[in-house]
């Protein structure tokens, strides 16, 4: 029996063992996992390499852009197989791969992730988990069916700061929370991460040497290469990325979604949107989420801003005496009946206002009821695979819910509209034509998950 087969079948056959007690060291003289990378270039691959994966056996690398990952391959001095197509990699090597880190553009997350899960391979997929809501829900079904260890890469979820914030909110330190304000500076149109073409579709450019352009497109419809798509500006185009909300929302909304146990909203409305070309994200927007009451918690309104922000349109969030609270370097504020709690773009330690309440919280914080994570999200995931720790906190059950919330906001922003969401049915009720974006069409050869 090969080691990957042991890791995947043990979870299903040793039912008496605690959850995730799979692949324990001692079952093999080599306790290291065989890890592959899909997306091997730039800092997004350096992060998992440096934060735990380099301590395992790196057995395969995959990227559609050979030039982009040349620097990493050289620095890592790897002689392991390199593939352009993850489907070929899995066909040839799936028996030798225990776990895979997926760091591709958003529109190819789902296909690569499900292809791995179908083969019993544990998966770490960068945020946002998927490009549409049907894909997120399908990955939850796949998680339940294939019994693999999953993690979505919103790394702040593994930090101590977010746990302090969640514990403080749940302990009632700031009272009943009814409003949340989240902001980001907005896309730097023409900057490093986002593009602003003069026309759509954008002008054709020669395909660079070393780039397998058709594989980069993956499930997206065929089109000519445009020079500003790569390496990072694809995020500005809705067919590939999800803009500022998709890029940063999985970080910034993580704390309130966890602390307030928010399920998908009933209504999402785009209240303000800068003009943009069809298919291109705006330079700024303001979106309002309405979440229903749940348990002992009342309804919650969450406001998202990107680009220039005019906080006066939604009232003062500094009602507890903190002047210019919106500009205290916090990307998220949860406003309660007794005070407010602010946290950073990637969560981080909380700031509680008014100051007297913060001092009281520091002197007598609530008990640490949420286990802390040592070493960050990659090591959390690797430990769970080996049976050395619990299921990762941003596993696909949680990550899919957070991503669904984000994706509903992206649809409201994209079409500058109000969306009424039937979460049970998974459908938009007031704009039924937009359900075509709840489950997007894909190219022939890229269909995954239809049987789940």
N, C-alpha and C positions, 0 to 999 in steps of 0.2 A: 504493500500500500504506500503510495507516495504521500509526502507530508501535507500537500495542499488538500488531498482527499481526506486525510485524517482530521485536519482542522475543520473542514466543512461538514463531514459526516458526524463528528463527535457531538456537535450541538444537537443533531436530530436524534441520535441513538442513545445518548447517555442522559435520559430524561431526569434521572434522580439527582444529577449534579446541579448546583446553583447556576442561574443564568450567566452565560458568558464564561463558563469555566472550560473553555475550549483551547486546545493547543497548549496546555501548560508545559513550561520547561520541566524537563525530567522525563517527558514522554519521548524525547529525542535527545541524542547527545548534542545536537545543535539547536539551541532555543531561539535562534534568530528566524525572523520571518523572511520570506522571499517577496520583495516589494518591487512593483513596476510603477513607472511614471507615464502618464498620458498628458503631454504638455511639459516639455523638459527645458524650456528656455526662459531666460530672464529671472527676475526676483521672485516671481510666483512659484517657480520650481526650487529656487534656493531656499525658500522658507521651509518647506517640509524636509528638504535635505539636511538643513542645519539644525532643525528642531526635532530630531529623533530618527528620521528614516535612514540617515547615513550610518546609524548604529546597527541596522539590519543588513540583510543581503540584498543588494540592488541588482536585479536580474534582467531587467529590460527597460528600454526607454523608447518613447514614441512621440513624434512631433511632425507636423506637416511642413515645418519651416526649418530646414537643416541649418541655415545660417544663424537663425535666432538662438538656437541652443548650442552652437559651436563652443561658445565661451564656457558654458557650464560643463559640457562634455570634457573639455580640456582641463578645467580646474579639478574636476572629479576624477580625472585619469581613469575613466571607465573603458573597459574593453567589452562591455556587455552588448548584446544585440540591440540594434537601433531600427525602428520601424517608422514608416510614414503613416500607415493605416492601422488604427487600433484593432480593427476587425481581423487583419492578418496576424497581428501580434497574439490575439487571443486564440485564433485557430491553431497557431503553431506552438504556443507556450502556455496555454491556460493551466495545464497540469503542473507546471513549475511555479505558478504565481499564486501566492497566498493573499496578497493585498495590493491595491492599486490606488494611487493618488491622481485625481483628475483635475487638471488646471487648464482647461481649454476655454475658448470663448463661450458665452452663456448658451448659445443656440445649439451647441453640441454636447452639453452636459448630460442630457437625458439619455441619448443613444449610447454614449460611452459607459455611463453608469449602469444602465440596465443590462448591457452586454456583459459587463463584469459580474453582476449579481446573478444572472442566469447560469453562470459557470461556477457559482459558489465562492466567488472572490470577494473579500471584504473591501469596502469602498470608502474613501475620503474624497468628497466632491466639494470644490470651492463654491462659495455663494455667488449669486442666488442659485438655489438648488436646481431649478429648471427654468425654461423659457415660457412655459404656459402652465395653467392650473391643472389640466388633465394629467400632464406629465408628473407634477408633484404628487397628486393623489395616487397615480400608478406606482410610483416608487415606494409609497407606504405599503401598498399591496405586495410589492416585490419583497420588501423587507420582511413582511410577515411570512411570505411563502418560502423564501430561500434561506432565512435564518442567518444572515450575514451581519457583521458588525459595521455600522454606518456612522458617518459623521459629516455634517455640513460645515464648511470652513468659515464660519463667522467667529473668529478666534477669541473675541472678547468674552464669549459665553463661558470659556474655561477659566476666566480670571477670578481673583478674589473680590475685586471691586463690584462686579455685577451681583455677586452673592450677598455682599453687604447691603446693596441697594434693595434687592428683593426681600431680604430678611427685615429691613427697616420698614418697607412699605407694608409687608404682611403683618408686622407687629403693630401697625397703626400709628407709627411715629408721626406721620404727617396727616393722619386722619383719613377720612373717606376721600378717595381720589375720583374726580369727575372729569378732569381735563388733562390732556397731555399735549406738549408742544415739542416738535422735533424739527430741526433745521439743518441745512447744509449750505455751504457757501455757493453752490451752484456750479454748473459746468463751465469750464474755462474754454469758451468756444474758440477754436483755433489753437488751444494750448496742448498740453502733453497727452491728455486722455480723451479729449472730445474734439470733434470736427464740425465745421459749418460750411458745407459745400455751397457753391453759388447756384447750382441747379440740381434737381433730382429727376431722373437718376444721374449720379455724378459722372463726370467724363471718364472714359476708359483710359487705363494705363497699362504699359507692358507688365506682364507677370514677372516678378524678380526671379533670378536664378535661385534654385534651392527651395522654392515654394510650390507645394502641390496644391494649387488653387482650388481644384474641384473637391479635393478632400477637405480643405478648409471650409468650403461652403457646406459640406455635409448634408443635412436635411433641408437646408434653405434652397430656394429656387435658384436656378442658374442665372448668372449675370457676369458682366465683365469685371475684371479687377479694377479697383480704384486705389490710387497710391495712399490715400489717407485712411484706408481701412486698418492698415497695420503700422506698427505693432499693437497699438492700444486704442485707436480712435474708432474702432468698430462699435464701441459702447454708445456712440451718438446715434446709431442707426437702429431703429426698433426691430428690424429683421434679425439682428444679431445680438444686440445688447438691450438693456432696460433703463438706460439713463442714470441720472443721479439717484433716483429712488431705488432702482434695482441694484445699483452698485453700492450704495451706502445705507439703504434702509435696513438691510439684514444686520447691520451693526447697530445703527442708532435706535431702531424700534425694538431691538432684542430685549432691553431692560424692561420697558413697560409691558410688552407682550408676556414676558415671563412673570413679572411681579404681579400683574393684574389678571393673569390667566385669561388673556384675550383670545377668543375664538374668532373666526372670520367675521367681518362686519356685515350688517344688514344693508348699509348704504355707504357709498363712497362718492364724493362729489368734487370735481375740479372747480374751484372758485375763481381761480385766476391763472392765466397761462400766457406766457410770451409767445409771439408768433414764431412759427418755424415752417420750413418746407415739409411737404408730405413725407412721412417716414423718418423724419429727423426730430430728435428731442428738442424741447424748448430751452431757452437760456434761463428760464425761471418758471416756477409754478407754485400754487398754493392748493393743497388738497385737504379735504375734511372727511375723516372716517367717523362713522357712528357705530359703536359696539353696544349690543344689548346688555341688560343686567344679567348677572350670573351668580347663583348662590346668594351669599350675603352682600355681594358688591352690586352697586347701582350701575346704570348705564355710563359709558365713557365716550367722550368725544376726543379724538386725536387729530391734531393739526400738523400737517407736514409742509415745510417751506423749503424750496431750493432757489438759488439765485437771490436777488435783492429781496429783503424781507421788510415788510411794514407790519410790525407787531400790533400797531394801534388798531388794525382792522379786526382783530379778534379779542380785544380787551387787554388789560394790563396783567402780566404774569408776575409783576413785582408787588402784588397787593399785600405782601407780608413785610413791607418796609425796606426791601432790598432795592436800592436805586439801580436802575439799568441792569436788572437781573438777566435780561436776555443776552447781555454782552459779557457775562462772566466766564466765558470760555466753555460753556456747557452746551452740548448739542441737543440735549433732551431735558425737559422739565416736566415732572409729574406734580400737579397742583392738587393739594388736599385741603381738607377743611381746617387743619391746624397749621399747615406749613407746606413747603414744597421741597422736592428732591431733584437735584440736577445731576446728570452724568454726562460723560464724554461721548465722542463719536464711536469709540470702541468700548463703551461702557466705562470702565475705570472706577476709581473710588467715588462715592457719592458726596455731594455738597448739599447740606440741609439748611434751609432758611425758614424762619429768621435765625440769626446767629445764636440766640439763647437756646433754641431747640437743637441746633447742631452740637453745641457744647454739652447739652444734656444727653444727647445720643452718644457722644464720644465717651462720656463718663459712665454711661450705663447702657451699652449696646445690647440688643436682643441676642439670645443664644444663637451660636452658629449652627443652624439647623440643616444647612445644605453642605454636604461634603466638599472640601476644597480639592482642587486639581493640581497635582504637581507636574511641572514641566511643560505645560501648554497642551493645546488640543491634539497635536499629532501623537505625543506620547500617551495622552489619555486614550486615544483610539487604538494604538498599538498594544497598550496594556490590556484593554478589553478583549482584543483578539486572542491574546495569550492566556486569558483567564485570570489576570492579575489585578483586575479592577472592574468596576461596574460598567454598565452600558454608558457610552459617551452622552453628555448632556445635550449636544446639538445633533442627536441621532435623527434619522430621516422622519420619524413621527413628529418630532418637534420642528425640525427644519422645514418640512413640507408645509406645516401650518403657518409658520412665519413667512415663508415664501409666497403662499397663497394670499396673505394679507398684502404683501408688497405688490404682487402682480395685479390685484384689483385696483390699487392706486395707480399703477402704470397704465392700465386700460383707461381709467378715468382721465388721466393726464393726456394720454395719446389722442383721445377723441374729444377732449374738452367737454366732458359730459358728466351726468349723474348716473351712477350705476346702483341698481337695487338688486341685491344678491340673495338668492335662495341657496344657502350653503348645503342644505340636505340634498337638494336635487343637483347641485353643482351647476346652476344656470343663472344667467342674467335675465330678469323678468321684464324690465321696462325697455330694454334695447335688445331684443332677441337677436338682431343681426350681428351683434358683437360676440355672440357665442361661438362664432367662427374663429375667434381668437382665444377662447377658453381651451379649445383643442385645435391647434394649428395644423394645416396640411403639411406633409413632408414629401420629399422626393422619393421616387421609386428606389428601393434598396435600403432605405433608412427607416423603415417601419419597425417599431419595437413596442412591446407591451400590449398589443391588441387582445391577446388571450387572457390577460390578467383581469 
